[in-house]
Amino acid sequence: MLNFFDDLRADVAYAVRWLQRSPGFATAAILSLALGIGANAAIFNLMNVVLLRDLPVRDPEQLVVLVSRDAARDADRTFSFRTFQTFQRGMRALSNLFALASIKMNVDADGQPAPTAAGQMVSGSYFVTLGVPAVLGRTILPEDDGPESAPAVATLSYGYWQRQFGGDPTVLGRVIRLNGYPVTIVGVTPPEFFGTHVGEAIDISVPLSLQPQVNPEFGAPLIAGIGAEDYWLELMGRLRPGVSATEARAELDGIYQQILPDMRRIAGPKAFQIGNPHLQVEPGSKGLSELRRRFSRPLTVLMAVVGLVLLIACANVANLLLARAASRRHEIAVRISLGAGRARLVRQLLTESLLLALAGGAVGLLLASWTMQSLATLLVGESTGTLIVRADVRVLAFTFGVTLVTGFAFGLLPAIGASRIDTFAALKDSGSRSPTGSRRFGIRGTLVAAQVAISVVLLVGAGLFVRTLMNLRHLDLGFDQEHVLALRLEPRGSNQKRPNEVRLRQLYEGVVDRVRALPGVRSVSLSGSTPLGNESALFIRDIGIPGDARQSGENLQMRMLQIYPGYFSTLGIPLVAGRDLGPADNDGNAPLVAVVNETMARRLFATPAAAVGRQFSFPLNRQVFRIVGVAGDTRDRAMRENASPLAYATYAQMPTGRGQMTLLVRAVGDPHTLAATVRQLAREIDPAMPLAEPQTLSDRAAAGMRQERLVALLSALFGGLALVLATIGLYGVLAYGVARRHAEFGVRLALGASPAGLTRLILGESLVLVVAGLAVGLAAAAAAARGVSHMLYGLAPFDPVAFLAGSSLLIAVAALAAYLPARQASRVDPMVALRQE
């Protein structure tokens, strides 16, 4: 064992001396590896943050998420307060269960309004179940989540404490107002804890029992009475030791099935919306994350991309080592003659390769650390503080593992090849000759062809993703997104529209009048949901069409949106037939009228003109609306979704109990200049109303393309990097071959060959490598394009533009890389070359 470590120490010392004697070679190899390993480390760190990292809580592997699943519907992760209580009383498989719900909070500290905070209402078991302590004071306890007589308390996140209170330890005991209600700060959570939703930092937490006071939009408790049946809570729990998730699912689903009949009875005519669900228990160690759902596939694709970049870097370094091995044939032959075994030589050469790989890995990790924050910005915009993007033990272990594998990958083949030389021939040969014929490039040519093939795959993929992003950017959304500001309004009682309708209308009309009077405002309106927003329109199944001859049972469904007059002009949505909704229509006693979109008009009445004057009715309340106009289609839910049947009714006539609205302001110039003023006016009208930051529709559209922008930008970047590495590899092989063939070129020129002929010879040899790699690469690119077809938009997987552009770019750059060595060959002096020979 001691001899092994002595030999290893000697190998490392020799490798260091050898690299010091070849600084140019070492620098080129280390930089190539650093780019490949750094790209892998950076993307893996993103995967780790979004997909792999556990929550920073006690024993996260014991956490589970409760999900309601129906085979005919999407999974639902929200439950009622009554269901939560039932689970708490009947569960045995879980040691604890907690509920939470997100909320926006207006914050007043010492009479000074602060920016809107991201809050959450949590049951008293939240922090106890997660095992998260406080770094200052205490967390919310079960006794804080009691009846109204319990003191109103709140905890702050570490980031919010630093931001708003400057890290002042005397913050404990201070009273702040959340949506107008006073609460006492009792603690600060640890800096690494952002909540249970990855990518969504929570600023303030309050007990669930404060819902009636701090969640004003409902206007009624959701923890008592009929409100306790509403679905609004997410549930997570902790498994008891020795209990499996399967056993917990069986127990909790049994409880769930027992209460479903009561849920359907209470739902009445809306019982069909409940369906036939079963309770599922999913792993909760990584928390809840919309970010994970959106970016899991793109990050997997990008991980494959950087893996291919690393292969190109390995091929580059392997070619460099093969070239060095050829120049070291005499040295290796001498060592063999002096008694060195082949295994000993292979170990020495592998030590040199691993030393290069470790240096490249260290530099690569440094490069990755510099880019981590920028990559996080591509994921979540400017809210990068919601992600802990620093490298952890998993990222360091991955980088180290990749480094070791890389060192063996590019070093093993050159090491074995170098140890198998003909000792007698190597000692006799000066090494100036090079073999001729079709096997001139050998394994080095094969590596270059492989680099070309991989580069083609990456360039074509980048072309597909870039063209997808361009298609989405130039997509006609059906509305004019420029110069429009949106601000969500959720005043107290707005979730119960009918009993509060008079007050809500006065509030909304007051906001509209005051904003309309601002200089720089062109038009103002309100809508229940807005294009590309998170709000939901009313979904109606089985609408009736008086006089319609279609078969009974055919499913006619649509969405319906409540708006204020001026909505279409504010958003720039054209009317293709009939008239707009006016102020006279915003009256509950006026005849019921609606505007439908073009898709609904064509699907139900063949043409927009034919739809005007027709009627449709609702299955539950039998209200009948007369169509007075047809508006153009909009992509209001998602940019990739085609328009679906949609109807518009005024706020007063809309048959829904939800009265929250979004203020829409079209500005003459930059709408950002109006944001602060509009928000202040809204706050003055209702100081207790929680207000998010205003957002422009163009910013919202840009956020909707965040996934495509991430993939397009990084695939183009890594495709360009692959092209550069492949070009360097091709140039290196040809330049090395030209340098080794000076004597041959001298003979050819002496026998009458022209310099132009030598140039064509070298270009022709390079063309063989490029064409071989191109053929394999195009076939591989076609297969890869089919695999990512779900991520494309507006083009086929075999898009000719992307394939032609990728191939043309590679051929052009390869031609330039080949021309330089070819030009050098044509300038060989025959007399000098023959004299050296």
N, C-alpha and C positions, 0 to 999 in steps of 0.2 A: 504493500500500500504506500509506504514511504517512497519507494522507487517511482511509483506512478505519479505522485505529486511532484517529485523532483523533475521527472520528465515533462510534466505538464507546465511547470514553471519555466523550464528551459524552452519549451515550444512557444510559450507566450512571449518570452523575452526575445526569441529569434524573430517571431512575427512582428513585434513592435519595431525591431531594428530594420526588418525588411520593408515595412510600410514607411518608415522614416526615410529610407533610401529612395522611395518612389512616391513623393508627395503628390504629384499630379495624378497618378493612378489612384492613390488612396482617396484623394479629394473627390474625384469623379465617381468612384464606387460608393463612397459614403453619402454623397448628395443624392445619387439615384435611389439608394435604399431609404434615405431619410424621407424623400418625397412619397415613396410607396408605403412605407410603414407609418409615416405621419398621417397620410390620408386614411388609412385603416383605423388608426387610433382615434382620429377625430370623429369619423362616422360611427365607430363602435361606441364612443362615449355618448353620442346622441341616442343610439339604441339603448344603451344602458340607462340613461336618464328617463326615457319615455317608456321603454318596454320591459326592462329587466330589474331595475333597482327597487328594492323593497322600501316600504314606508319606514321612516326613522322612528319606529315605535318598538315596544317590548314584544318579543316573539311574534313577528309579523306573519310567520307561516301558519299561525293558529287562527288568523282572521278569515272571515267569510263574508260574502255579499249576498243578500237575499234578492232574488229575481223572480218575477212572475212571467211565466212563458205559456203562450198559447200557440199551437201549431199553425193557426191561421193568422197570427199577428206578430208584430215585432215584440221583442222582449221589453218588459216594463219594469223599471227599477224604482217606481214610486208606490207608496202604500199610504193608507189612511192612518190617522192617529189611533183609531179604534183597533185596527189590525195590529199595530205596534203593541198596544196594551195587551191584546189577546195572546200574542206570541210571548210577551214577557211573563204572563201568568202561567202559560202552559208548557214552556220549553224546559227540557231537562238536558238536552245534548249540548246546549250552549251555556257557558259560565256567565256570559253577559251579552246584552244586546243594546245597541244605541241607535238613535234616530237623528237625522240632521236635515236641514234645508237651507239653501242659500238665500241671501237677501241683500239688497242694496240699502245702505244706511246714510242718511244725512247726519253729520256729526257737528255738534256745537260744544266747544270747550271754553269755559269762562266767557260765554256770550259771543265768542268769535266762531263764525261758521268755518268749517274745514272742508276739504274736498270729500266727495262721496267715498265712503269706505265699502270694501267688499266684506260683508258679514255673513254669519251663519247662526242659525238657531239650533242648539244641540240639546239632547236629553242629558240629564244629570250623570248618566253612565258613560258619556262620551270619552272624557279624559281617563276615567278609571279603566275602561275597557282597553283603550289604546296603550295605557301605561306611560302616558306623557306627563312628566312633572313640570312644574313652573320654575323658571330661572329667577323669578322675582315674585314674591307673594305666593298665591295658590291658584289652582285651576278651579273650574266650575265643578261642584260636588253634587251628589244626588239630592242633598237637602236644599240646594239652591233652586232645584227644578220642582218646586212644590206649588202649593196654592198661592193665590194672589198676596197673601200676607207675608210670604217669604220676601226677603230683601232683594231688590233688583240689582244684579251684579253683572259684570262683564270682564272678560280677559282680552288682552291685546296680544297680537303677534309681535315677535321681536322686531321685525322690520318696521311695523307701524309705530311701535314704541320709539324706535330710533328716529323715524321720519317726522312724526308729529309732536313728540314730546322730548326730542333730543336725548333720549336715554336717561331721563331724570328719574332717579329711584323714588322720589317723593310722589310719584304719580299714583301710588297705592292710596286708596281712600278718596281720590278725587271723583267728583260727580261730573259726568258728561251727559249730554242729551243725544239720544239716538232716535231719529225720526220724531223728535219733540218730546221723548219720554226720558226722564232722568234715571241713570244707572250709575253704580259705583264700581270703579276699577279695582279688582281684587288681585290681579296677577298678570304676568307676562310669560308667554310660552317660549320654548327654546328656539334659537336662531335657525336650526336645521328643520324645524317642523313648520310646514306650510299648510297643513290640513290633509284631508284624505283624497283630494282631487289633484292629480298631478298636473302641473302647469297653471293652476288657479290658486293663487295665494289668498288666504283669508286674513283680514286685518283685525276683525273683532268677532268674538263669540259671545252669545248670550244664551241663557237657559230657554228651553222650548216653551216653558210656561209663560214667557213674555210675548208670545206670538200676538195676542190681541192688541198689545200696546205698541210693539215695534214694527209690526207688519200691517200697516194701515189699509192697504188696498182691499183687503177682504171685508173690512167693516164688521166682521163677526168672528168669534173664536173658531179656530180649526182644531181645538183640543177639547171641545165640549159640544154637546147638542148635535144638530144635524151636520155641522161643519166638521165634526170628527170623522165623517165618512168620506171626506174629500181626499183625493190622492195627491200627496205633496211631499212625503217624507221618503228619504233613502234610508235603508236599514243595513247595518253591519253588525256582526257579532264575533265572539271568540269561542272556539270549540273547547269543550272540557277536555282535560288530559285523557287520552285513551279513546276518545270518540272520533270516528271518521266523518268526513264530509257526507258520505253516503248515508250513514246513520242519522246525521242531523237533517238531511234532506227528507228522509222518510218521515221523521217525527214532525217536522215543521209543515210538510205538505199535508199530513193528516189533519193538523190543526186548521190549515188553510181551507181544506175541503169542507170542514165542518161549518165554517163561517160564510162560505160562498152563498148558500141559499139566502141568508139574511141580507147579504150585500145586494143580491139581485132584487130582493123584495123592496129594500129601501130605494134602490135605483129606479124602480117603477118602469115607466116607458123606455128608459135608457138602459135597461138591464142587458140588452143585446151588446152594449159596449163592453161589458165585463167579459163575455165569451166563456170559454171553458179552460181557464188557466190552471197550471200546476206550479208549485213553488220549487225553484231550483236554488241550490247553494253553490256559489262559485267562489274560487279562491280570492281572498281579499288582501293578500300580502302586499300587492303593488298598488292598492288603492283603487279609486274610481277615476277614469280618465277619458274624456272625449278626445284628448290629444292622441291617446294610444290608438283609438279607432281610426282616426284620420290619417295617421302617419306610419302605421305599422308596415303597410305594404311599400310605400315610398322608401322608408329607411332600409327595408330588406333589399330592395332593388339597388339602392345606393351602396349597400354593403357588398353586393356582388360586383358592382362597378369598381370599387376601390380594390377589391380582391384581384380583378383583372389588371388594374394598374400595377399592383405589386408584382404580378407575374411578369409584366413587361420589364419592370425594374430588375427582377431576378435574372431575366434573360440577358439584360444589358451587362450586369456584373459578371454573369457566367462567361459571356463573350470576352470581357476584359481579362478574366482569369485564364481563359484558354489562350489568349494572346500572350499573357505573361508566362504561361507554362511553356509555350513554344520558345520564348527567349531564354527560359531557364533550363532547357533540355541538357545543356552541358553541365550546369551545376548539379542537377538531379542525377545525371549519369555518374558524376564523380562521387556523390554521396552513396550511390548504390555500389559502386566499385570498392568503396571503403568499408562496406559491410552493412549499410543501412537496409533494413527490411522494407518491403513494400507497405506493410501495415503501418510501420513507423512513419514512412513518408506521407501516407494518406492522412494520418493523424496530424502531422505537422501542417499539411496544406489545409486541412479542415480547421485547425486552430486559427490559421490566418483568415479563413473565410468567416469564422464565427466572430473574430475580433472586428472585422469590417462590419458584420451585421450588428454587433452590439453598439458600435459607434454610430451606425446609421439609425438604429433604434432610439438611441439617446437623443440624437438631433431631431429625429422624427417626432418623438414625444414632446420635445420643446416646441416644434412647429405646431403640433396639434393643440397644445395648451394655449398658444397665441390665437388660435382660430375658434376655440370652443364657444366663446361669448358671441362671436359673429354668427356662428351656425345656430345658436340658440335663438338669436334675433330672427332668423329666417323661419323658425318654428312658431314662436309666440309673439312676434312683433317686438315692441319696445318693453313688454312686460317680462324681460329676461330674469328679473329677480324672483320669479315664481319657479324657476328651475335651478337646481343645484348642479351646475355644469362642470364643476371641477372634477378632475380624474380621481377615482377611488381605487380601492385595492383590486376590484374586478377589472378595471381598465388597465391598470399597471400589469396585472397578471396576463391579460390578453396581449398587451404590447410585447411583453417579455416572451410569451409563447410564440407569437408571430415572428419575433426577431430570431429566435432559435431555429424555427422551422425554415425561415428564409435563409439563414446561414447554411443549413444543410442542403437546402434546395439548389442554391446556386453554386455551392462549393463542392458537393460530392462528385459530380460528374467530371469537372476539371481535375480534381484530386486523383481520382481513379485513373483517368486518362494519362495524367502526367507520370504516374508511378509505373505505367506499363510500357515505357519507352524501350527501344532497342539500345542498350547501353553502348555496345560497340559502335553502332552507327552514329549515336549522339556524340561520342567522344571524337570520332573521326570527322564528322560534318561540322562545318563552321556555323551552320544554321542560317546561311544567307539564301539558301534555295527554298523554293516552295513547290509543292507538287502541282502538276497541271492536269487538265482534263476536267471531266464533268463533275468529279468529286472534289474540285478545288476548295469549296467552302466547307464541305463536310458538315459536322454538327453545328458549326458557327452559322452556316447558311440556314440550317433548319431552325435555329433559334431566332434568326432575323425574320424568316417567313412566319414563324409563330407570332412574333411581335406585330408584324403587319396585320395578321389575321385578327388578333385581339383588338388592335387599333381600329380596324374597320367596324367591328362590333360596337365599340364604344362611340365612334363618330356617328354611325347610323343611329344608335340609340339616342345620342344627344340631339341629333337632327329631329327625330320624332318628338322628343319632349319639348324642344324649343318651338317647333311648329305647333304643338298642342297649346303651349302658352300663348303664342301669337294668335291662334284661332280664338281663344277665349278672350283675349284683349280686344279683338275686333268684332266680338260677338254683339249682335243687336239684341239688347235686353228688353226692348220694347218701351223703355222710358229713358228720359234724359238724366243721366246720373250726375252731370256736372252742375255745380253751384247749388246743390240741395243739401240742407242741413236737417238732421233728424234728431229729436229729443223725446225719449219715452216719458210719458206722464202717467203716474199710477197714484192718484190722490186717495185719501182715506175713503173707504167704502166703495171704491171703483170695481171691486170684484162682485158687488151686488148692485147691479146697474139700476134695476127697476125701483127699489125703494129710495135710491139716492139720485135719481135721474135729474131732477130739477137742479139740485145743488151742483152736480157734475157738469151739466150743460152751462150753467152760469160761470163755473170756473173755466171750462174750455173756451167759451166764447170771450171771456175776459182775457185769456192768454192770447187768443188769435187777434183780438182788436189791438192789444198793446204791441204785439210783435209786428203787426201789419203797419203800424205807425212809425216803425224804426226806419231811419234813412238807410238806403242800400237794400231794402227788402222789396222784391218784385211781387211775390204772392205767398199766401200762407194757407195751409189746410191741416186736417187731422185725419188719421186713419187708425183702424184697430190693429193692423199689422202692415209692415212695410216691406218693400222688395229686399230680398236677401237678408231679412232680419230673422231673429229667433222667435218672434211672436207667432201665434197660431191663429189662422182664420177658422170660422165656423165650418165644420165638415158636415154635409147633409147627404144621407143615403136615400135612395128610392124617391127622388122628387117626382111629383106628378105633373103631367103636361095635359091640361084640358083639351080634349078633342084629338089627342094623339092616338094613332092607330097601332103603335108598336105592341108586341106581345106582353102580356102581364108577366111579372117576374123578372123582366129584363132590368138589370141593375143600372139605374140612372143616378149618378152621384155628382156632387159638385162641392166647391168651397164658396163661402160667402163672406164678404168683407164689409165692415161698417166704415163709412167715410163721412167727411164733411164736404159741403160744396166747395169747389175749387181744387179738388184732389187731382183730377186729370190734367188740368192746366199747370198745376204746380209741379207734377212729375213729368209733364211733357208727353203724356199718353194720348195718342190721337183717337178721336171718335170717328168710326168708319160708317156709322149709320145712326139716325135718330138724334136725340138731344142729350145734354148733360143733366145731372141732378142739380137742382137749384135750391135756394133757401126755402122756398115754399114746400119742397119735398121733405125738408128736415122737420116734420111735424107728425107726431104720432096719430093725429086725427085726420090727416090727409090720406087720400087713396094710396095704397101700397104700390110703389114703383121701384124698378131696379134697372141698372145697366149691366149687361153681361159682356164677357169677352168674346172675341171672334171665334175661338175654339168651341165654346159652348153654343154659339149661334149656328155654326156650321154643322156641329154634331147633332143638334136637336131640330134645326129648322132649315138646313141645307145652305142658306145664304144669310149674311148679316141683315140685308134689307127685309127678308122674310121673317126675321125674329122680332122686329119692331112691332109692337102691338099684341104679340102673343103673351101667354101667361104660363107661370109655373107655380106649383104649390108644395108645401112641406107636409111630410107624412104625419107628424105628431100634432101640430096645432092647426093644420089645414089652412093656414094663411095663404092667400093667393096674391102673387106679385105680378104686375103688368110690366113688361119690358118696354122701356122708352128709348133705349139707346144701346149701341154696341161699341165697345172700346177695343182698341188693338190689344193683341196678346202681349203679356209680359212674362219674363222668367223671374217670377217673384220669390220662389222658394230656394232654388239653387241654379247656378249658371248652367250646369249640365242637364238640367231637367227641362223637357219641353213643356209648353203651356198646357194646363189642364183646365177643364170647365170652371169658370169663376164668375160669380155675380157680385155686384156692388149695391148696397142699400145705404140710406142715410142713417146717422146715429140714432135718430128718434124712432125709425121704423125697423131697425135691425132686431130680429128675434133672438137675442142672446142676453145672458145675465152678466156677461163680462163687459165692463165699461172702461177699461184702460185704453188709452189712445197714444198715438205717436204724433208729435208736432212736426210738421214738414214745412220748411222755410226755403223758398227759392230766392237766392241772393243775386244782385246785379253783378257783383264781383266775386271775390274769394269768400266762400261761406265761413271759413275759419275765423274771419274777423268778427263775425256776429255771434260766435259760440258763447263767449262769456256773458254777453249782454242778454241773449235769449235765455240762458240758464238762470241768470239773476232775476229776470222778470217772472219766470215761472216760479221761482222760489219765493218771491215776494207775495204772489197770489196765494200760495199754500206752503208756509214754512215747514210743515211737518211732512210734506211729500218727498219721498226719496227720489233723488235725481241722479241718473248716470251722466257721464260726460257726453255732450252732444257729438254726433258722428256724421260725417258727410257720406252720401251714398257712394261717391267715388272711392272713398277710403274703405267702405264696406265691400265694394266690388273687388278692390285690391286684396282685402283680407280673404275673400272667397277664393282667390287664386293662390293662396299662400303655399298650398301643397304643390301645385304645378310649378310655381316659381322656384321653390326649393329644389325640385328634381331637375328642372331645366337648367338652372344656374350651375348646380354642382355637377350634373352630367356633362355639361359643356366644358366646365373647368377641368374635370378629370379626363374627358375626351381629348382636350387640348394637351394636357400633360402626357397622356399616352402617346399622342402623335409626336410630341417632342422627344420622348424617350425612344420611341421606335425609330425616329429619324436619326438620332444619335447612334443607335445601334447599327443601322444600315451604313451610315457614314463610317463608323469605326471599323466594321468588317471590310468594307471596300478599301478604305485608306490603309489598313493593315496589309491587305492583300497586295495592293499596289506597291507598298514599301518593300514587301518580300519578293516582288517580281521585277525589280529593277533590271536585273541581268536579262531576264526573258524579253523585256521590252526593248532593251538595248539591241539584242540579237534581231528582233523583229524589225526594228528601224534600220539596222545595218543591212538587212536583207531586202529592204525596199518598202517596208510598210510605212504608211503615211500617219502623221499625228492624228488626223481625223479618223483614220481606221482604228487606231488604238482607243480613241474616245468612244467610238461606236462599240468596240469590243467590251469595254468596261460597263457602258450603259446597257448593253445587251445582257451581260451577266447579272447586273442588278435587276433588270426587268424580269428575269426568270424568278428571282426571289420574290419580287413584289407581286407578280401575277399569281404565283403559287399561294402566297399568303392572302391575296385578294379573293381568290376563288373560295378558299376555305372560310375566310372571314365573312363573305357575303352569305354563304349558306348558313353559318352560325348566326349571323345577324337576322336572317329571316326567321330562324327558330326562336331567337330571343324576342323578336318583335311580336310574335304570336303570344309569348308569355306575358308581355306587358300591355297587351291590347286594351285591357280594362282601364289603363291609365291614360289612354290617348283620347283625343277629342277632335272631331272634324276631319279625320284622315284615316286611311286604312293602314293596317300593320305593315303592308308592303308598299308604303308610300314612295313613289318613284323619285320625288324631289329629295327626300332624306337619303335614300340609297345612292342616288347619283351624286349629290353634294358630298357625302362622306367619302365615296370612292374617288371622286375628282380631286378633293383636297388632299387625300393621302397620296395619290399618284403625283400630283404637282410637287408636294414637299419631298417625296421620295426621289423624284427626278432631280431636284436641286441638290439633295444629299449625295446622289450618285455622280452628279456632274463635276463636283469639286475633285474627288479622287480621279475621275476620268481625265479631267484637264491636267492634273499632276502627272498622270501616266504619259500623256501626249508630249510633255515637256522634258522627258528623260533624254539626257545627252548620251548617245550610244557609246562614245569613246570613254566617258567617265564610268558608265555602267559596266562595260566590258573590262575595263582596267580593275575595277573593284572585284569583279568575278575572278 
